[in-house]
Amino acid sequence: MAWVILVCAGLLEIVWATALKQSDGLSRLWPSVIGIGGAVLSFTLLAVALRQLPAGTGYAVWVGIGAVGVAVAGMVLFCETVSVARVLFLSIIVVGIVGLRLVEA
């Protein structure tokens, strides 16, 4: 169950980071509320997951999910550059996340 909670926390990291991008420096109300609320919920779920998972593994997976998700969201929603190198290195992060899961299984 800790892994499900951790993945949810990582997905919320994508939501809050993307919302903060949309908040225009916290000057737009609803994206700011979603960003800050999502961050609080994401941190809370991370803390709950870390009750059962090693801190290093949990944090690395949480950050990895968020980093890859925000990068993909940037490419899709904000027309950020898509290149073979960028996709390759994001794929390497995904392999690391899966590897950590397999090691902790």
C-alpha positions in Angstrom: 0.0 0.0 0.0 2.9 2.4 0.7 3.9 2.2 -3.0 0.4 3.1 -4.2 0.5 6.1 -1.8 3.9 7.1 -3.0 2.8 7.0 -6.7 -0.2 9.1 -5.8 2.1 11.6 -4.1 4.3 11.7 -7.2 1.4 12.2 -9.5 0.2 15.1 -7.2 3.7 16.6 -7.6 3.1 16.8 -11.3 -0.3 18.6 -10.6 1.1 21.1 -8.2 4.2 22.0 -10.2 2.1 22.4 -13.4 -0.4 24.5 -11.5 2.4 26.7 -10.2 3.6 27.3 -13.7 0.1 28.3 -14.6 -0.2 30.6 -11.5 2.1 33.2 -13.1 4.2 33.7 -10.0 1.3 33.1 -7.7 -0.6 36.0 -9.2 -3.5 33.9 -10.5 -5.8 32.7 -7.7 -7.0 29.2 -8.7 -3.8 27.9 -10.2 -2.1 29.1 -7.0 -4.6 27.4 -4.8 -4.3 24.2 -6.7 -0.5 24.4 -6.7 -0.2 25.1 -2.9 -3.0 22.6 -2.0 -1.5 19.9 -4.2 1.9 20.4 -2.7 0.6 20.1 0.8 -1.3 16.9 -0.1 1.7 15.5 -2.1 4.1 16.1 0.9 1.5 14.5 3.3 1.2 11.4 1.1 5.0 11.2 0.8 5.3 11.4 4.6 2.7 8.6 5.0 4.5 6.4 2.5 7.8 7.0 4.2 6.5 5.3 7.3 7.0 2.0 5.5 9.6 2.7 2.8 13.2 3.7 3.2 13.6 7.5 3.0 16.1 7.5 0.2 14.0 5.2 -2.0 10.8 6.9 -1.3 12.1 10.4 -1.9 14.0 9.3 -5.1 10.9 7.7 -6.6 8.7 10.7 -5.6 11.1 13.2 -7.2 11.5 10.9 -10.2 7.8 10.6 -10.9 7.5 14.4 -10.5 10.5 15.2 -12.7 9.5 13.0 -15.5 5.8 14.0 -15.3 6.5 17.7 -15.2 8.9 17.4 -18.1 6.3 15.5 -20.2 3.6 18.0 -19.1 5.9 20.8 -20.2 6.3 19.2 -23.6 2.6 18.6 -24.1 1.0 21.6 -22.4 3.6 24.3 -22.8 5.2 23.3 -26.2 8.6 22.8 -24.6 11.3 21.3 -26.8 11.0 17.6 -27.5 14.2 16.0 -28.5 15.6 12.5 -28.7 18.1 13.3 -26.0 15.5 14.7 -23.7 13.2 11.6 -24.1 16.2 9.3 -23.7 17.3 10.9 -20.4 13.7 11.0 -19.1 13.5 7.3 -20.0 16.7 6.6 -17.9 14.9 8.2 -14.9 11.9 5.9 -15.4 14.3 2.9 -15.5 15.8 4.1 -12.2 12.3 4.4 -10.6 11.4 0.9 -11.8 14.7 -0.4 -10.6 14.2 1.1 -7.1 10.8 -0.5 -6.9 12.2 -3.9 -7.9 15.0 -3.6 -5.4 12.6 -2.8 -2.5 10.1 -5.5 -3.5 
